[in-house]
């Protein structure tokens, strides 16, 4: 009896404060603290997704570009942090008009004005610094998607110039349209964590970049134009990246609640996980059917495609629908990777299919599967077609996709093709063949692969050739010319 009394008393201590929170119009310090800890933890998970992009991109590409890719990740995280703090956050979430926000530059806002300046985020009681950090991590993910399709042939100046424009204008405008009180949000577009805002946006910019750059040397046969595989140097690294990204998505989708007290983040995590699992198996079997083997890279990308697809609906759909959304995304990804390659668009890691096509599917799927009870609670849009909601929500989703694609296509095209005309955006053939590591940084990510034996010689044939010196043999003398 004593034990039962203690247990009931403990439960009462947990329930009574909860009832007090529910009955009070003002949040308690305890609830704000819990919400803030959750949002900051989710931010760390999303931030750690950069490590996932890092290992995924390195694994799917050649060793001669590994150091450059690592450098690129750090540079773009830094650009994202500073530019989004200065202008991006204000444009995306500042109170303004249907097109863009117009207040909160450099986050220079008096504490008592925060909710009026950033009214689109006022539903969450966490500090504005926590909200900014979470949204910055999202912006950095979207920019990382852009570069996945442009690897192994892009000049470093493109990262600086396009990164500033993307984080300072392109991404924030789209974010405002859907999340910041803009015109698509007012129409009721459902994009809970960013299948369109983050993923389709990044993939559309990547699509423009691939067209401006052209394919890598040797990707397509000169004789008949058939695609030729350019294998990545480490599939274990690539799959490690997938696992890291899968983990990061538990911050990406559930963290988008910006609160923990209503416990909805747990269901969002479940939905996210179910979709990813379905995507892996669906991609594996589709690749097995089309290619004759359960391709490792396709199986891995099945998880990414499914996670992208469920991102829009993660806060709106039930677990059974997540299986359908993820499964379709995995199969569609395999088909579209092959189709995109056949039309000579060179995408080294499958970013256009994983983030673009899957982003479109996931955004549309929300218009099919949004559950009435969840829509009623969130007060965003209407139930999906399969719940008797009609075609209205599906139409809003399609309109949002078309508007975002057109806007990003034009703005990204201006930047990429402008840079191409002014300074060039592609490495020279000699630089591309040597690899970005040596061409752009004068060093290698894996020096032992290129520097040669530790026997006192002056370097490798590759390094000497790039520097205009004759190759040096093991005896310290120039090697004889070979026929």
C-alpha positions, 0 to 999 in steps of 0.5 A: 500500500505504501508503494502504491501511495508513493506511485500515485503521489508521484503521478499526481505531481506530474499531472497537476503541473500539466493541468496547470499549464493547460489552464494557464494562458501564459506558459510556465518557465518549466514548459518553456525550458522543456520546449527550448531544450527540445528545439536546441537538441533538434537543432544539433541533430539537423546541424549534424546532417552536414556530416552526413552530406560530407561522408555521403558526397565523399563516398559517392565521388572519387578520392581526388576530390575528397579534401575539397568536398570537406572544405566546401562543407565547412565554407557553406556552413559558415556562409549560411550562418552569417548571411542568414543571421544578417538578412535571410532570417528577416526575409523568411520569418519577419513580418512583411507582405505576401512576398517577403519579410521586412523586419528583424535585420541582423536579429536586432529586435527589442525583447518586447517586440520579438513576437510582432517582428517575427509573428510567424514564429510566435506560436512557439514560446522558445527564445528567438535565438533557439528559433534562429539556430533551428532555421539556420540549420535548415537553410544550410541543409538546403544549400548543401543539396545544391552542391551534391549535383555539381561535384567534381567540376565546379570552381570554388568561386561559385560556392561563395557567390551563389551561396550568399545569394541563395541564403540571403534571398532565394531560400528566404523568399520561398521560406516566407511564402510557405512558413513566414506568413506569405501567400502560399501559407495563406492559401493553406499549403502544407509543407510541415518540414520542407519537402518543397521549402528545403529539398525541392528548392535546393534540387531546383538550383542544383538542376540549373547548375548542372545544366550550366556546368555540363557533365564530368569528363568521361561521363558519356561515351563519345562514340554513342553517348551512352552513360558510363559509370564513374564509381565513388571511391568508398561505399561504406563512407556513403552509407555512413552518410545515409545513416547520419542523415537518417538520424538527423531527420529525427531533428529535422521533422519532429523538431519542426514542432518547435515545442515538446509539451504536446508530445506530437514530435514522437508520432512525427518521429515514428512516421519519419522512420516508417517512411525511411524503412519503406524507401530502403526496401522499395529502392532495393527491390526496384533496382534489383528488378531493373538492374539485375542486382540489389545496387548498394547506392540505389538502396542507400538513396532509397532512404534519402528519397523516402525521408525527403518525401515524408518531410512535407507530410510528417506532421499531417499523416498517419503511419500507414500513409508514411509507408506508402509515401516512402515506398513510392519515393524509393521506387520512383528515385531509382527510375528517375536516377536512370532516366536523368542519366539517359538525358545526359544530366550528370548528377554524381550522387542522385540529388536531383531525384532524391531531393527534387523528384521526391520533394515533388512527390512528398508535397503532392502526397500530403494533399492525398493523405493529410488526416482530418484530425491532424489538420484540424489541430494544426489549422493548416489547409484541409484534409487530403483527397483520400480522406474525403477532402476533395481536390482542393488541398492537392491543387494548393500543393501543386500550385506551390510546387509550380510557383517555387520551381519557377521562381528558383529556376529563374533566380538560380539561372541568373546567378549561375549563367551570369557567373558563367559569362563573367568568370566561368564556373567550371574547372579546366579539363586539366584541373578536373582530371587532376582533381579539385583537391590539388587544382583548388588547394594544392594538396590532397585529401588522401595524400598517400594515394598521390604523393608516392613512396616515402623514399626521398623522391621529389613527388609524383608524376601527377604533381610534377606534370601539373608544375611543368617538371619532368617526372622523377624516378625512384633513384632521384633522376628524371624518368626516361620517356615512355613510348 
